[in-house]
Amino acid sequence: MSPLFQHIKQTLELHRLIREGLGDTDEADALRDAMHETWDQLSPDDLPIVHGLSADLYSLTGDETNNPEHAEPANPPMLAEALRQGDWRQVLEIARRLQHVVDEDIRAYCRARAWAGLGLYDAAIEFIDHAARMTTARPTYVIVGLDYLVRANRTEEAVQRAQGILANPHANPRLTMRAADVLFRRAIELPPGREQTDLFEQAAAVLERALASHDDSPVAAISFGASLELAIIYRRMGNLDCALEWLERAQRMAPERFEPHLLRGIAYVALGQPPRAALEFREAIRSGATHPLPFAWLGGTPTQAPTSLDSAECDVANSLPFAA
């Protein structure tokens, strides 16, 4: 871990202790001592990031230490433009100068986007969760929070949060689908067994219910990815006919995409039908696939190893538009 990432984690932990009223404890003092060591290893470019994060974190308790009245004027269009350009440091600077100008949940959301854009997902989680606590009117905040947990490799937290969402019968449909997506992504990382099967079954039930009930809702925009996830689930669980049905639906939704052909090829490999697998792999390549599996098959080095097929499915899953 780089000195910057280590110091960021220490800063986040120290602020957590301060928020919990433990800022004067031996634990906090020991953490401050450790922070002195990582501080000495930071580069000059790292210092503004660290100073800015520490100041931003005080906004979580209403004690923001930025002093916007002594900064250059800013306005919401400037913030929107910085977001559009992906100028994450500028987003943070402008957000600090817009205190009392834009809604606090929007400022927190912008800060989360910026810290995530800088690759600091643990920091981003603090701000997106803060935005979600301030309003329930924007489920996007919770959806983005799940995504950041996954990207920060805090998978167990993401799964626990997703299961909490799915336990709520009144949860927003987009939110329940993203929660099911989290369970799916955890399951494909696991070896075959009861835990994987349980997660697959949970995810499949939610995705199928959502796709059946919300065809004309915003959920329709992510139906392609959800259909592919269902195909992967059923292929892994041995129900190849059902997997092929979902792949047919996905291809009807987006006939130009390569993913249905690639996954159908994998299903035919599992069915022991190499000629049909080769046909689908050719179509996947024609549609733009760059994954090595179809090229290996068509190049005369086919593999039926389950680990290779599972790995290819994971690669497809990680590139799905549904993941966003």
TORDRENRO-368438 format. One record per residue: residue number from 0; residue in one letter; x, y, z of N, C-alpha, C in turn. Coordinates in steps of 0.05 Angstrom, whole numbers. Layout:
<rs>
R num residu    n_X    n_Y    n_Z   ca_X   ca_Y   ca_Z    c_X    c_Y    c_Z
R NUM      a      X      Y      Z      X      Y      Z      X      Y      Z
...
</rs>
This chain:
<rs>
R num residu    n_X    n_Y    n_Z   ca_X   ca_Y   ca_Z    c_X    c_Y    c_Z
R   0      m     17    -24      0      0      0      0     18     25      0
R   1      s     12     44    -17     28     68    -19     25     85      6
R   2      p     45    102     12     43    119     36     17    136     35
R   3      l      9    146     12    -15    162     10    -39    146     18
R   4      f    -43    122      7    -66    106     14    -66     99     44
R   5      q    -42     93     54    -40     86     83    -48    110    100
R   6      h    -38    134     93    -45    157    108    -75    164    106
R   7      i    -86    160     83   -115    164     79   -131    146     98
R   8      k   -123    120     99   -137    102    117   -134    110    146
R   9      q   -111    120    153   -106    129    181   -123    154    187
R  10      t   -125    172    167   -141    196    171   -170    189    175
R  11      l   -180    170    159   -208    162    161   -214    149    188
R  12      e   -195    133    198   -198    120    224   -197    140    246
R  13      l   -179    160    244   -178    180    265   -203    196    267
R  14      h   -214    204    244   -239    219    244   -262    202    254
R  15      r   -262    176    249   -282    159    260   -281    160    291
R  16      l   -257    158    302   -254    158    331   -263    185    342
R  17      i   -257    207    328   -265    234    337   -296    236    337
R  18      r   -308    226    316   -338    227    315   -351    211    337
R  19      e   -337    190    346   -348    173    367   -340    182    395
R  20      g   -327    206    396   -320    217    422   -295    204    434
R  21      l   -279    191    417   -255    177    426   -229    190    417
R  22      g   -231    216    410   -208    230    399   -185    234    419
R  23      d   -191    232    445   -170    236    466   -161    210    479
R  24      t   -167    188    467   -160    162    478   -131    154    470
R  25      d   -121    134    484    -95    123    477    -94    112    449
R  26      e   -117    100    441   -119     89    413   -115    112    393
R  27      a   -128    134    397   -126    157    379    -97    168    379
R  28      d    -85    170    403    -57    180    404    -38    162    390
R  29      a    -42    135    392    -24    116    378    -28    119    348
R  30      l    -52    124    340    -57    128    311    -44    153    301
R  31      r    -44    174    317    -31    199    309     -1    195    306
R  32      d     11    179    325     39    173    323     45    159    297
R  33      a     29    140    289     33    125    265     30    143    240
R  34      m     12    162    243      8    181    220     32    199    216
R  35      h     47    205    237     71    221    233     91    206    215
R  36      e     92    179    219    111    163    203    103    163    173
R  37      t     77    159    167     69    159    139     70    187    128
R  38      w     65    208    144     66    235    135     94    241    123
R  39      d    115    231    136    142    237    127    148    224    100
R  40      q    131    205     92    136    191     66    119    202     43
R  41      l    102    222     49     85    233     28    101    251     10
R  42      s     92    252    -15    105    270    -35     92    297    -33
R  43      p    104    318    -44     92    345    -44     64    345    -57
R  44      d     60    328    -78     34    327    -91     13    314    -74
R  45      d     22    297    -55      2    284    -37     -9    302    -16
R  46      l      7    323     -8     -1    339     16    -27    353     12
R  47      p    -33    366    -11    -60    379    -14    -83    360    -12
R  48      i    -79    335    -21   -100    315    -20   -106    308     10
R  49      v    -85    304     25    -88    297     53   -101    320     69
R  50      h    -91    344     65   -102    367     79   -132    370     71
R  51      g   -138    367     46   -165    371     37   -184    350     48
R  52      l   -175    325     49   -192    304     60   -198    309     89
R  53      s   -178    316    104   -183    321    133   -203    343    137
R  54      a   -200    364    121   -220    387    123   -247    378    115
R  55      d   -249    362     93   -275    353     84   -289    335    104
R  56      l   -274    319    118   -286    300    137   -301    314    160
R  57      y   -292    338    166   -306    353    187   -335    360    179
R  58      s   -340    360    153   -367    366    144   -387    344    152
R  59      l   -377    321    158   -395    299    166   -408    304    193
R  60      t   -396    321    209   -407    327    235   -416    356    237
R  61      g   -417    370    214   -425    398    214   -404    417    224
R  62      d   -379    408    224   -357    425    234   -337    431    212
R  63      e   -346    436    189   -328    440    166   -309    463    171
R  64      t   -283    458    165   -263    477    171   -254    494    147
R  65      n   -266    488    124   -259    504    100   -270    532    105
R  66      n   -258    552     91   -265    580     96   -272    593     69
R  67      p   -295    586     58   -302    594     30   -302    624     26
R  68      e   -307    640     47   -309    669     42   -282    681     33
R  69      h   -260    667     38   -234    677     30   -223    664      5
R  70      a   -241    649     -8   -233    636    -33   -246    650    -57
R  71      e   -236    642    -81   -248    654   -105   -277    645   -106
R  72      p   -295    662   -117   -323    655   -120   -327    631   -137
R  73      a   -347    615   -131   -354    592   -147   -384    591   -150
R  74      n   -393    575   -170   -422    572   -174   -428    543   -183
R  75      p   -453    535   -181   -460    507   -188   -452    499   -216
R  76      p   -455    517   -237   -446    508   -264   -416    501   -265
R  77      m   -400    515   -249   -371    509   -248   -367    480   -237
R  78      l   -383    473   -217   -381    447   -206   -390    426   -226
R  79      a   -412    431   -240   -422    412   -260   -401    408   -282
R  80      e   -388    429   -290   -368    427   -312   -343    411   -302
R  81      a   -335    415   -278   -312    400   -268   -319    370   -266
R  82      l   -344    364   -258   -352    336   -257   -352    324   -285
R  83      r   -363    339   -304   -364    329   -332   -336    323   -343
R  84      q   -317    340   -336   -290    336   -346   -274    316   -330
R  85      g   -285    308   -307   -270    289   -290   -245    302   -277
R  86      d   -247    328   -273   -225    342   -259   -230    341   -229
R  87      w   -222    318   -217   -231    312   -190   -220    331   -169
R  88      r   -196    340   -172   -185    359   -152   -200    385   -153
R  89      q   -207    393   -178   -223    418   -181   -251    414   -170
R  90      v   -263    391   -173   -289    385   -161   -288    390   -131
R  91      l   -267    379   -118   -265    382    -89   -262    412    -81
R  92      e   -245    426    -96   -241    454    -89   -266    470    -93
R  93      i   -281    466   -114   -305    481   -119   -326    474    -98
R  94      a   -329    448    -92   -349    439    -72   -344    453    -45
R  95      r   -318    457    -38   -312    470    -13   -321    499    -13
R  96      r   -322    511    -36   -330    540    -38   -360    543    -41
R  97      l   -374    521    -43   -403    523    -47   -419    516    -22
R  98      q   -406    517      1   -421    513     26   -443    534     28
R  99      h   -467    525     35   -491    542     38   -502    551     11
R 100      v   -490    542    -11   -500    549    -38   -515    527    -51
R 101      v   -505    502    -49   -520    479    -59   -528    461    -35
R 102      d   -547    444    -40   -556    426    -18   -533    409     -8
R 103      e   -532    404     18   -510    390     29   -507    361     19
R 104      d   -529    348     13   -527    321      3   -514    320    -25
R 105      i   -519    341    -41   -507    343    -67   -477    348    -65
R 106      r   -470    365    -46   -441    370    -42   -427    344    -33
R 107      a   -440    329    -15   -428    304     -6   -426    284    -29
R 108      y   -446    284    -46   -445    266    -69   -423    273    -88
R 109      c   -419    299    -93   -398    308   -111   -370    301    -99
R 110      r   -368    305    -73   -343    298    -60   -338    268    -62
R 111      a   -359    252    -59   -355    223    -62   -346    216    -90
R 112      r   -358    228   -110   -350    223   -138   -321    230   -142
R 113      a   -313    253   -130   -285    262   -134   -265    243   -120
R 114      w   -270    236    -95   -252    218    -81   -250    191    -95
R 115      a   -273    182   -105   -273    157   -121   -257    160   -146
R 116      g   -260    183   -159   -245    188   -184   -215    189   -179
R 117      l   -207    196   -155   -179    196   -148   -169    168   -139
R 118      g   -188    149   -139   -181    121   -131   -182    116   -102
R 119      l   -193    135    -86   -194    133    -57   -222    125    -49
R 120      y   -229    100    -53   -257     91    -49   -265     91    -20
R 121      d   -247     85     -2   -254     86     27   -263    114     35
R 122      a   -249    134     24   -258    162     30   -284    168     16
R 123      a   -287    159     -8   -312    163    -23   -336    152     -8
R 124      i   -333    129      5   -355    116     19   -364    134     42
R 125      e   -346    147     56   -354    165     78   -374    186     68
R 126      f   -368    197     45   -385    220     35   -411    210     22
R 127      i   -410    188      7   -434    178     -5   -454    168     16
R 128      d   -443    156     37   -461    148     59   -472    172     73
R 129      h   -457    193     76   -467    218     88   -490    229     71
R 130      a   -486    229     45   -507    239     27   -532    222     30
R 131      a   -529    196     32   -553    178     34   -567    182     61
R 132      r   -552    188     82   -565    192    108   -581    218    108
R 133      m   -574    237     92   -588    263     92   -614    263     77
R 134      t   -618    244     59   -643    242     44   -648    214     34
R 135      t   -674    206     35   -681    180     23   -694    184     -5
R 136      a   -694    209    -14   -707    215    -40   -690    208    -64
R 137      r   -665    203    -59   -646    197    -81   -633    169    -77
R 138      p   -646    148    -86   -635    121    -83   -608    118    -96
R 139      t   -602    136   -115   -576    134   -129   -553    134   -109
R 140      y   -556    149    -87   -534    151    -67   -529    123    -55
R 141      v   -549    108    -49   -546     81    -38   -534     62    -59
R 142      i   -543     65    -83   -533     48   -105   -503     54   -109
R 143      v   -495     79   -110   -467     86   -113   -451     76    -89
R 144      g   -462     78    -65   -449     68    -41   -442     38    -43
R 145      l   -461     23    -53   -456     -6    -57   -433    -10    -77
R 146      d   -433      5    -98   -412      3   -118   -385      9   -106
R 147      y   -383     30    -90   -358     38    -78   -348     17    -58
R 148      l   -366      5    -43   -358    -17    -25   -345    -40    -41
R 149      v   -357    -47    -63   -346    -68    -80   -319    -61    -90
R 150      r   -317    -36   -100   -291    -27   -112   -269    -24    -91
R 151      a   -277    -20    -66   -258    -18    -44   -251    -45    -33
R 152      n   -262    -66    -45   -257    -94    -36   -268    -99     -8
R 153      r   -288    -84     -1   -302    -88     24   -327   -104     19
R 154      t   -323   -128      8   -344   -144     -3   -364   -153     18
R 155      e   -354   -161     41   -373   -171     61   -392   -148     70
R 156      e   -381   -124     73   -398   -102     80   -419    -97     58
R 157      a   -411    -99     33   -429    -95     11   -451   -116     11
R 158      v   -444   -141     17   -464   -162     17   -484   -157     40
R 159      q   -474   -150     64   -491   -145     87   -510   -122     81
R 160      r   -500   -101     68   -517    -78     62   -538    -86     41
R 161      a   -529   -102     21   -548   -111      0   -570   -128     12
R 162      q   -563   -146     30   -584   -163     42   -603   -147     59
R 163      g   -593   -126     72   -611   -108     86   -631    -94     68
R 164      i   -622    -86     45   -639    -73     25   -660    -93     16
R 165      l   -652   -118     10   -671   -138     -1   -691   -146     20
R 166      a   -685   -142     46   -704   -149     67   -727   -128     69
R 167      n   -724   -105     55   -744    -84     56   -763    -88     32
R 168      p   -788    -96     37   -807   -101     14   -814    -76     -1
R 169      h   -808    -53      9   -815    -27     -4   -791    -14    -17
R 170      a   -769    -27    -19   -745    -15    -30   -749     -8    -59
R 171      n   -735     13    -68   -736     22    -96   -727     -1   -114
R 172      p   -741     -6   -137   -734    -28   -155   -705    -26   -165
R 173      r   -696     -2   -172   -668      0   -181   -649     -8   -159
R 174      l   -656     -1   -135   -639     -7   -112   -638    -37   -107
R 175      t   -661    -50   -108   -661    -79   -104   -646    -94   -125
R 176      m   -647    -84   -150   -632    -97   -171   -602    -93   -167
R 177      r   -594    -70   -158   -565    -66   -152   -556    -83   -129
R 178      a   -574    -87   -109   -568   -104    -86   -565   -133    -96
R 179      a   -582   -142   -113   -580   -169   -124   -554   -172   -140
R 180      d   -546   -151   -154   -521   -151   -169   -497   -155   -151
R 181      v   -498   -143   -127   -477   -146   -108   -475   -175    -99
R 182      l   -498   -188    -93   -498   -216    -85   -487   -233   -108
R 183      f   -495   -227   -132   -485   -242   -156   -454   -240   -157
R 184      r   -444   -216   -155   -415   -212   -158   -399   -225   -135
R 185      r   -411   -226   -112   -398   -241    -90   -398   -271    -96
R 186      a   -421   -281   -106   -424   -310   -111   -405   -320   -132
R 187      i   -400   -305   -154   -383   -315   -175   -354   -317   -166
R 188      e   -347   -303   -144   -320   -305   -133   -316   -329   -115
R 189      l   -338   -342   -107   -336   -364    -88   -333   -391   -102
R 190      p   -322   -411    -88   -322   -438   -100   -350   -450    -98
R 191      p   -356   -469   -115   -382   -482   -113   -387   -492    -85
R 192      g   -412   -489    -76   -419   -497    -49   -444   -484    -40
R 193      r   -452   -488    -15   -477   -479     -5   -479   -448     -5
R 194      e   -457   -435      3   -457   -406      5   -461   -394    -23
R 195      q   -447   -404    -43   -450   -394    -70   -479   -399    -80
R 196      t   -489   -423    -76   -516   -429    -85   -537   -411    -72
R 197      d   -535   -406    -46   -554   -389    -32   -554   -360    -44
R 198      l   -530   -350    -49   -528   -323    -60   -539   -322    -89
R 199      f   -532   -342   -105   -543   -344   -132   -574   -345   -131
R 200      e   -585   -361   -114   -614   -363   -112   -627   -337   -104
R 201      q   -615   -324    -84   -626   -298    -75   -625   -278    -98
R 202      a   -603   -276   -112   -600   -257   -134   -619   -263   -156
R 203      a   -621   -289   -163   -639   -296   -186   -668   -289   -180
R 204      a   -677   -294   -155   -705   -289   -149   -711   -259   -151
R 205      v   -692   -242   -142   -697   -213   -143   -696   -203   -172
R 206      l   -676   -212   -187   -674   -203   -215   -697   -212   -232
R 207      e   -706   -236   -229   -729   -246   -245   -754   -231   -238
R 208      r   -758   -226   -212   -782   -212   -203   -782   -183   -214
R 209      a   -759   -170   -213   -757   -143   -222   -761   -141   -253
R 210      l   -749   -159   -267   -752   -159   -296   -781   -164   -305
R 211      a   -795   -180   -290   -822   -187   -296   -842   -165   -289
R 212      s   -835   -148   -269   -854   -129   -258   -849   -100   -267
R 213      h   -826    -94   -279   -819    -66   -283   -809    -61   -311
R 214      d   -821    -73   -331   -811    -71   -359   -812    -42   -369
R 215      d   -830    -25   -359   -832      2   -369   -821     23   -349
R 216      s   -804     13   -330   -792     31   -310   -763     36   -316
R 217      p   -750     52   -300   -721     56   -303   -705     30   -302
R 218      v   -717      9   -290   -704    -17   -289   -698    -28   -317
R 219      a   -716    -21   -336   -712    -31   -363   -685    -24   -375
R 220      a   -674     -1   -366   -648      8   -376   -626    -11   -369
R 221      i   -629    -27   -348   -607    -46   -340   -616    -75   -343
R 222      s   -637    -79   -359   -647   -106   -363   -628   -124   -377
R 223      f   -612   -113   -395   -592   -128   -411   -572   -141   -392
R 224      g   -560   -125   -375   -541   -136   -356   -553   -156   -337
R 225      a   -577   -150   -327   -590   -168   -309   -596   -195   -322
R 226      s   -603   -195   -348   -609   -219   -362   -583   -236   -365
R 227      l   -561   -223   -371   -536   -237   -373   -528   -249   -346
R 228      e   -533   -234   -324   -526   -245   -298   -543   -270   -292
R 229      l   -568   -269   -299   -585   -292   -295   -575   -316   -312
R 230      a   -565   -311   -336   -555   -333   -352   -530   -345   -339
R 231      i   -513   -328   -328   -489   -339   -314   -497   -355   -289
R 232      i   -516   -344   -274   -526   -358   -250   -535   -386   -257
R 233      y   -553   -388   -278   -565   -414   -284   -544   -433   -297
R 234      r   -525   -422   -311   -504   -439   -322   -487   -451   -299
R 235      r   -481   -435   -280   -465   -444   -257   -481   -465   -240
R 236      m   -507   -461   -239   -523   -480   -223   -532   -504   -239
R 237      g   -523   -507   -264   -528   -531   -280   -553   -530   -296
R 238      n   -568   -508   -296   -593   -506   -311   -587   -493   -338
R 239      l   -575   -508   -357   -565   -496   -381   -588   -487   -399
R 240      d   -610   -501   -399   -633   -492   -416   -642   -464   -407
R 241      c   -645   -460   -381   -653   -434   -371   -632   -413   -378
R 242      a   -607   -420   -376   -586   -401   -382   -588   -392   -411
R 243      l   -593   -411   -429   -596   -404   -458   -620   -387   -463
R 244      e   -641   -391   -448   -665   -375   -452   -659   -345   -444
R 245      w   -645   -341   -422   -638   -314   -415   -619   -301   -434
R 246      l   -602   -317   -446   -583   -306   -466   -598   -298   -491
R 247      e   -619   -313   -498   -635   -306   -521   -650   -279   -516
R 248      r   -660   -276   -492   -673   -250   -485   -653   -227   -486
R 249      a   -630   -231   -476   -610   -210   -476   -602   -203   -504
R 250      q   -599   -223   -522   -592   -216   -549   -613   -201   -564
R 251      r   -639   -207   -558   -660   -191   -570   -659   -162   -561
R 252      m   -651   -158   -536   -650   -130   -525   -627   -115   -539
R 253      a   -605   -128   -544   -581   -114   -555   -567   -132   -575
R 254      p   -578   -135   -599   -567   -154   -619   -539   -147   -627
R 255      e   -530   -123   -622   -503   -115   -631   -481   -123   -611
R 256      r   -489   -132   -587   -470   -137   -566   -458   -165   -569
R 257      f   -433   -169   -560   -419   -194   -563   -424   -213   -539
R 258      e   -432   -201   -516   -433   -217   -491   -452   -241   -493
R 259      p   -476   -238   -505   -493   -262   -507   -480   -285   -523
R 260      h   -466   -278   -545   -453   -299   -560   -431   -313   -544
R 261      l   -415   -297   -530   -393   -308   -515   -404   -327   -493
R 262      l   -424   -318   -479   -435   -334   -457   -450   -358   -468
R 263      r   -463   -355   -491   -476   -378   -504   -455   -399   -512
R 264      g   -432   -389   -522   -410   -408   -529   -401   -424   -505
R 265      i   -399   -410   -482   -391   -424   -458   -412   -444   -450
R 266      a   -437   -438   -452   -458   -457   -446   -457   -481   -463
R 267      y   -451   -478   -489   -450   -501   -507   -425   -518   -502
R 268      v   -404   -505   -492   -381   -521   -483   -389   -539   -460
R 269      a   -404   -527   -441   -413   -542   -418   -432   -565   -426
R 270      l   -447   -560   -448   -465   -581   -458   -451   -602   -475
R 271      g   -425   -598   -480   -411   -618   -496   -417   -615   -525
R 272      q   -422   -591   -535   -428   -586   -563   -408   -567   -575
R 273      p   -383   -576   -580   -362   -558   -591   -369   -544   -617
R 274      p   -382   -557   -636   -388   -542   -661   -406   -518   -656
R 275      r   -426   -521   -639   -444   -498   -634   -429   -477   -617
R 276      a   -411   -486   -599   -395   -467   -584   -377   -450   -603
R 277      a   -365   -464   -623   -347   -450   -641   -363   -429   -658
R 278      l   -387   -436   -665   -404   -418   -681   -410   -392   -664
R 279      e   -417   -396   -639   -423   -373   -622   -397   -356   -617
R 280      f   -375   -370   -614   -350   -355   -610   -343   -338   -634
R 281      r   -348   -349   -658   -343   -333   -682   -361   -308   -682
R 282      e   -386   -311   -675   -404   -288   -674   -395   -268   -653
R 283      a   -385   -278   -631   -375   -260   -610   -353   -243   -620
R 284      i   -334   -255   -635   -311   -240   -646   -321   -220   -666
R 285      r   -339   -228   -683   -350   -210   -703   -364   -186   -690
R 286      s   -375   -190   -666   -389   -169   -652   -370   -152   -634
R 287      g   -345   -158   -635   -326   -141   -621   -313   -153   -596
R 288      a   -317   -179   -591   -304   -191   -567   -274   -192   -570
R 289      t   -260   -186   -548   -231   -187   -548   -221   -208   -527
R 290      h   -239   -221   -513   -231   -240   -493   -216   -263   -507
R 291      p   -195   -274   -494   -179   -295   -507   -194   -322   -511
R 292      l   -215   -328   -496   -227   -354   -497   -237   -361   -525
R 293      p   -253   -344   -538   -263   -352   -565   -240   -354   -585
R 294      f   -219   -338   -582   -197   -340   -601   -182   -366   -596
R 295      a   -180   -375   -571   -167   -400   -566   -182   -423   -578
R 296      w   -209   -423   -576   -225   -444   -588   -222   -444   -618
R 297      l   -224   -422   -630   -222   -421   -660   -194   -424   -670
R 298      g   -174   -420   -652   -146   -424   -660   -136   -452   -656
R 299      g   -153   -470   -647   -145   -498   -645   -135   -506   -618
R 300      t   -139   -489   -597   -131   -496   -570   -155   -494   -551
R 301      p   -176   -509   -557   -200   -506   -541   -196   -517   -512
R 302      t   -210   -505   -494   -208   -515   -466   -236   -520   -456
R 303      q   -239   -541   -440   -264   -546   -427   -261   -544   -397
R 304      a   -237   -534   -388   -232   -532   -359   -253   -514   -346
R 305      p   -267   -523   -326   -287   -506   -313   -275   -480   -303
R 306      t   -250   -480   -293   -239   -455   -283   -236   -435   -305
R 307      s   -229   -444   -329   -226   -425   -352   -253   -414   -360
R 308      l   -273   -431   -361   -300   -421   -368   -311   -402   -346
R 309      d   -307   -409   -321   -316   -392   -299   -302   -365   -300
R 310      s   -276   -366   -306   -260   -341   -307   -270   -323   -329
R 311      a   -277   -335   -352   -287   -319   -374   -314   -306   -367
R 312      e   -331   -321   -353   -356   -310   -344   -352   -287   -325
R 313      c   -333   -289   -307   -327   -268   -288   -317   -243   -303
R 314      d   -301   -247   -324   -292   -224   -339   -315   -210   -353
R 315      v   -334   -225   -364   -358   -213   -376   -374   -198   -355
R 316      a   -378   -211   -332   -394   -199   -311   -382   -172   -302
R 317      n   -356   -171   -300   -343   -147   -291   -344   -124   -311
R 318      s   -350   -131   -336   -352   -110   -357   -381   -102   -363
R 319      l   -400   -115   -349   -428   -110   -356   -437    -81   -350
R 320      p   -454    -70   -368   -465    -43   -362   -481    -43   -337
R 321      f   -492    -66   -329   -508    -68   -305   -492    -61   -280
R 322      a   -466    -64   -282   -449    -59   -258   -448    -30   -250
R 323      a   -454    -12   -269   -451     17   -263   -472     26   -244
</rs>
